């Protein structure tokens, strides 16, 4: 298994993907220790984006599939702070159980130098309107 300087598996084997899942989970634990409020103020939304259990669960499941998406997660604070909303809020996908607590989904993007475009999906909690980081993945450059 080939690892980069941050300790992220670069390959596409099942073992590489398992290692990336562990890396993302460990990264979030470390991030939450350094950020006990578990939130970052987003300049574009002019509101806090909160990191919750669903953030870790969904991002671990999605970002671990590709090395570049796992690498993107390591810029979590920067992404949460600087991502810009892309288009209008979308309705949730009622087929996805993980989205049932949200009333709307915001698709946001952040351009990271030397990495490319990163997609930040934010859910707006039903009722309380709290914004929660749902998922982070790198966008394939066309």
N, C-alpha and C positions, 0 to 999 in steps of 0.2 A: 504494500500500500504506500503510495507516494503522498507525502504531506507537504503543504506549503509552509512558509515561515510562521504563519499563525497557528499551524497545527491542523489545518483543514485538509481532508482527503480530496485529492484532485481527480480520481478516477470515476468510473461509472459502474463498478461492481456493486453487488448487494452489500458487501462489507463496507465499501466506501460510503454508501448511503446511510448505513447504520452508524458509522463513525460521525458523519455530518449531523445526524439527528442528536447524538450525544453532545457534539460540539455546540449546537444551537441551544440545547437545554441548559448546558453549563454556562454558556454566554449570558443567557437571560438571568440565571441565578446571580451571577456576578454583577450584572447591570442593576438588578433590583437591590442588591446590597449597597451599591454606589448611589442609587436613586430611590431612596425609601418611599418617596411620594408616588413613585411609579407613574409619573406623568411628565410630559414636556410641552411647553407652550409652542404651538404652531403659528408661525407668522402669517401665513395665508388665511387660515381659519379664524385667527385672532381668538383662539380658544385652546384649552389643554387637550392633548391626546393622551389617553390613559392606557397603560399596559396592564392587562388582566390575564387570567389563566387561559382564556380563549386565544389571546395573542400568541402565547407560547405554543399552545397546542396546534393551532392552524399554521403558524409560520414553520414550526418544526416539521410538520407533515408535508408542506409544499416546498419550502426552500431547500430541504435536504436532497431533493431529487437532482439538483444541479449545483456544481461547485460554485459558479458565479453568484447564484442566489444566496448560498450559505455565506460567501464572502460579503455580500451586500448587508447581511444582518449585522455584521460587526460595526457598521456605521449607524446603528439604531438611533442614537440621540440626534445626530446630524440629519437623518432622514425625517424623524418625527418633527424636528424644528423647522425644516426648510422645504418640505414637500409642498407642491402647489396643486390645488384641486383641479381636476381635469374633467370638464363637463358638468352636467347637473347631477344631483343625487339620484341614485337608482333605487328601484324597489328591491327588496331582498329576494333571494332565490328560495322560494318556499320548499323546494326539494332538499335543501341543505339544512340539516338539524342545527348546525353551528350558527346559522344566521337567524334563528327564530326569535332571539331576544332583541333583535334590532328592528327599527322601523325603516331605516334607509341605509344605503351603502354609498360611501364617498370613494371615488377612485382618484388617487393623487399620484403625482410623479415627482421624482427628484433626479436631477442630472448630476451624477458623481464623476468628477474628473478622473480619468484613467480607468473607470469602471463602466460607465454608460448610464442608461436610464434605469431607474429603480421604481417599481410600482409599490405604493403603499395603499392598502385597502383599509378604510376606517368605517366601522359600524357606528350608527347613531342609536343609542339605547332607547327602546320604546319607553315613553313616559317621561323619564328624567333627562333625556336628550344628551346624556354623557357620550362623548366621542371616545371610542375604544379602538386601538390598533387591532385590526383583524388579521392582516397578513402582509408580509414583505417578500417580494420576489424581484429578481432582475428581469428586465425586458430584453428579449432577443433583439439585437440590432439588425435592421433589415439590410 
